[in-house]
Amino acid sequence: MKNFALIGAAGYIAPRHMRAIKDTGNNLSVAYDINDSVGIIDSISPQSDFFTEFERFLEHAHCLKRTPASALNYVSVCSPNHLHHAHIAAGLRLGCDVICEKPLVPTPAVLDELARIETETGKRVFNILQLRHHDAILRLREKVAEAPRDTKFDVELTYITSRGKWYLESWKSDPRKSFGVATNIGVHFFDMLHFIFGKLQDNRVHLNEEMKAAGYLEYERARVRWFLSIDANDLPGEVRGKKPTYRNIDINGEQLEFSEGFTDLHTTSYREILEGRGYGLADARHCIEAVDVIRGASAVRVDSDRAHPFVASIRS
């Protein structure tokens, strides 16, 4: 049994980490969040200590090191994006391996800094890249690998997850904290595309706004037109008013259906990490490089054959 600390216990994704810790037979020793709305802990790990001040959490974690049986082995990070680097570094310097949600960090330079801290501490950072464990994604990856090497697949990725007015008041709408919509909601898709189709060869941005982004990515094995949005007005007419989310991935005219099978992917990710097969800094680099370019790019002229069809309707 390993001892875990959880940073960001009041966040949306934190319960999946709590359950993954429990379901892999481990102990959530202590949790921290500035917000005290963490009642979910009662149904998963009621014995866990909890702090709303980071200094008290950190001192408690150091005290646990005095006894081998209570010393922390892992720190799980579910805090807002802009705090990941500081919280990962703190976990490493506590003498723990660290498991962190996406996006790991905003830029390759910050990734390099974490690599230096790994070397200094002898501990490792693991990124939750759960789509790499999804059965539908693994089947598609196998199909692509079996296709002739000169085959390039034509992919259209559309993800619209409408957000209410609360979102604009939260840290997620602040690009200094979330790093923008393409990073916040798109990074796991960009990792998935790299995982399936290989190295990125071309990265063009056609739209880069507060609530939506779009562009063109060309990988070794695919040409991808992508569109991401948190604006309900972008929902297609057939789902508008019926569903808040529209997710579609079209590959050579065929739909990739992966709306099911997400329930246990965090537990699978934890199990792989605990068995020594987790995804580390090097695995996260490709998608971090992609979103770093997208975030800083100016929108270019739209090429009709490379632009997502939703872009033309927005610009018209």
N, C-alpha and C positions, 0 to 999 in steps of 0.2 A: 504494500500500500504506500503510495506517494502522497506527500502533503502539498496542497495547492493553496496559493493566494489568488484572489480575483480582484483586479482593478477595473472599476467601471460597472459595479454590480447593479446599478439602476437602469442600465441601458437596455435597448430593445433586444439585443442579441445575447445579453448576459445569461438568461435562463438556459439557452442551448449549451453554453459552456458549463453551467452548474450541473446540468443533467449528464453531460458527457463525462465530467469528473466522477459523478456518482455511478454512472452506468459502466465505467471502466474499473470500478472497484477501488476508487481512490477517495481521499479525504479533502474536502474544502475546509481548510483550517481557518482562514480569515478572508474577509472581503472588505473592500473600500469603495466609497463613492461620496461625492459631496452632497448628493441627494439621498434622503433617507427613505425613499419609496422603494423598499427592497423586501416587501413582505413575501415575495415569491420564495425567498430563502426558507421560510417555515415549512414549505411542502417538499423541499429538496434536501436541505442541509441545515436544520434548525440549530445544531450545536456550534455552527461557525461563529467566530468572533466577527464584529463589524465596527468599522470606524468611518466617520465623515470628515476627518482631518488627516491629510496625508502624513503629517509629521508623526502623529500618534500611531498610524498604521505602520510606518517605517520603523519606528522604535520597537513596536510589538514584534515585527518580523525579525529584527536583530536579536531580540531577547529569546525568540524561539530557537535560534542557532545554538544556544548554550547546551541544549539537550539533543542528542542525535535523533531520538525518536520523534521530537516535535519540530525539528528543523525543516524549513520549506525546501521542496525539491523543484517546484515549478511555480512560475507566476503567469497567470493568464491575463491578457490585456484586452479590454473591451471599451476603453475610454474614447472620447472624441478624437478624430483623426489627428489633429494637430498636437495631441499629447502623447501619441504613440512612442515617438522617439525617446522622450524623457522617461516614460514609464517602462519601456523596454530596457533602457540603460540602467534604471534603478533596480529592476529585477535581476539583471546580469550581475550587478555589483553586490547584490544580496547573496550571490553564490548560487543562483537558480538558473535553470533553463527557462526560456520564455516562449509562450504561445501567444500570438497576436492576431487579431482580426485584420481584414483588409480595409483600406489600403495600408500596407505595412508602414511606409513612410512616403513623403511626397516626391523625393528626387533621388537619383543615383548617388549623389554626394552624401546624403544622409545615410543611405544604405552602406556606403563605404565606411562611414564613421561607426556604424553598428558593428561592422566586420572587425574594426580595430578594437572595439570593446570586447567582442568575443575572444579575440586573441589575448587581451589583457586578463580576462577573467577565466578563460578556459571553459566557458559555458556557451550554449547555442541558442539561436533565435529560430523559431518555427512559425511559418505563416499558415493561417487557415485558408486553403485553396480547395474548398469542398467540392467544387464542380469536377475536379479531377477524379473524384471517387464515384461520380454518378454513372450508373449503368449505361444510360443512353449515350453519354459523352464517351465512355470507354468503347462502346460498340462503334460509334462513328469514327473514333480515332483508329480503330482496327481496320475499318472499311477504307479509310484514306490511305493507311499504310499499305494495304493490299492493292490499291489502284496503281496503274503504270506511273513511273516516276515523273513523267512529263505532264501528268494530268494536273490542271488547276481547276479547282471547284469555284463556282460562282455562288457567293453567299450574301444574303440580305438579312441583317440583324435589326430588329425593331424591339425596343423595350420602353414602354411608357407606364410609369407608375405614379399616378396622380397623387398629389399631396395637398392637404388643406392649408388654411391660413396659418395654423400653428407652425408649420414648417418654416415659413418666412421669418418667424420670431426666434427660431432655434439656431444653434450653432451650425446646423447642416446647411443653412442658406448663406452662411458667411464664407466666402472663398478662402479667407485667411485661415479658417479652421477646418473646413471640409475639403478644400482644394478644388471645389467646383463640381458640377454635376457629372462630367465625364469621369472624374476620378472617384467620386463618392458612390455612384451607382453603376459605373461602367467597368471598373478595374477587374472585377471577377470575370466579366465577359471577355475582356482583352486577354486575360490569362488563359481562359478556355480556348480562345482562337489560336493562341500560340501553342498550347498543349496539343491541339489537334493538327494544325496546319504548318507548324515549323516557324522558322525565323521570319521576322518582319523585314520587308524590303522597301516598302513605301508607306508614308503616313501623311495624309492630306486632310485638312480640316475645312469643311464647307459651311459650318454653322457653329458658333461658340457664344452662347448667351447664358444668362443667369439660370434659366429653367430648362434649357435644352441644348444639345450639341449633336453634330453629325459630321460624317466624313467618310474617307476611303482608306482602307488598309489593304496592302497587298503582302501576302505571306508566300513562303516557298510553294505552298500547295493550294492557295486560295486567293481570290479577289473578293474583298468584303466591303459592301456598302452598309454603313451603320447609322442608326438614329436612336438617341436616348432623350427622354423627356420626363419631367415631373409635372407637366402642365396637362390638366384634364381636357383642355380644348384640343389637344393633339390626338385624343383617342379616336379611332375609326368610328364611323357612324354606326356600324353594326353592334358595337359594344358600349358606346357612349350612353350613360344613364343606367346601364345594366351592370357593368363591371368597372372597378377603379383601375384595373391593370390590364395591359395588353402586351403579351410577349410572343414574338414570332421570330423563328430562325428558319429561313428558307435556303436549302442547299441544292443547287441544280434543279430547282422546281419542286423539291420534296420538303415537307415540313419535318423539322426535328422536334419531336414531342418529348419534353422533359419537365412538364409541370408537376409530375408526381415523383416520389422517391427522394424528397429533400429531408424528410423527418429525421433520419438518423445520420446524416452526413457529418455533423460535428462530432458525434460519437465515433464514427469511422475514422475521422481525421485524428482524434485523440488516440485512438487505438494504434494507428499507424505510427504516430510520434512516439508513443511509449514503447513500441516494438523496434524503434530505431530506423523507421522508414519515413520520417516526416519531411516536409518541404521546407528548406531553409532559405537563407538570404539569396543564394545564387539562383534558386528556382523563382524567386519573386522579382528578380532584376528585370526580366524582359517586359513585364506589364508595367512596372514602375517607369522604365524608360519610355514606354509608349504614352502613358498618361502625362508624363512630364513634357513631352513634345506637344501633345494636344493642348495642354493647359496654356502653354506659352505661344501657341501659333495664332496667326491672323487668318481669318477665313479667306480662302482663295476662290478664284472664279470657278463656278460649278461646271464640271464636265458632265454632260447629260448621260453618258454611258457609265460614269463612275459615281454619280451622286445618288443618294437614297431618294426614292420618289417623293417622300414627305417634304424634302427640302424645297423643291420647286413650288409646292403649294404654300409653304410658309413665306417664301420670298416674293410670291406673286401679289 
